[in-house]
Amino acid sequence: MSIELHDPFGSTVDALHNAKAEDKGTDLPADAGPGYSAPIIDTEKNVIGARARAWTQDVTKVLDIKIVRGGPGRDHKADVVEFVRQLKPLLLSS
């Protein structure tokens, strides 16, 4: 598992939307966004984890959470979304 905070974020909202498309991401729930979650896929096309990215409305801070090869039977996507939901108010507050 990794948790990264980019403060300040050195890119644009367009770059985040491009990353979302490349990652085949889906929007975070309204209470966790703006941002997206996406599967992490290995070179053999197996889903091996999930990532979530959330950002401030002005895109000055980005929270990036990844879970790779987590516990068996876990829903990694649900887990990263819940981490965002819990950490965003602490790490992305102004």
C-alpha positions, 0 to 999 in steps of 0.5 A: 500500500502506498499513500502519496500527497502532492502538495503542491500538485505540479500539473493540471486537471487535464492531466488528471483526466487524461490519467483517469482515461489511461487508467480506465478509471471511474469517478469517485462517489460524490462524498469522496470526489473529485477524483477517480478509482481504477484497477491496477493491472499487471503485464498479463492483464490480471487485476492485482490491486486498485488506486484512487486519486482525489484532488482539491477543487482548485487542483493544488493538492492531490491524494494518490492511494494504491493497494497492490497485492492486498489481502486475499478476498478483499475488494481493493477498489472499495478499500482505496475509495474508503481510504480516500473518504477517510484521509481526504478531509485530513490531507486535502483541507486548505 
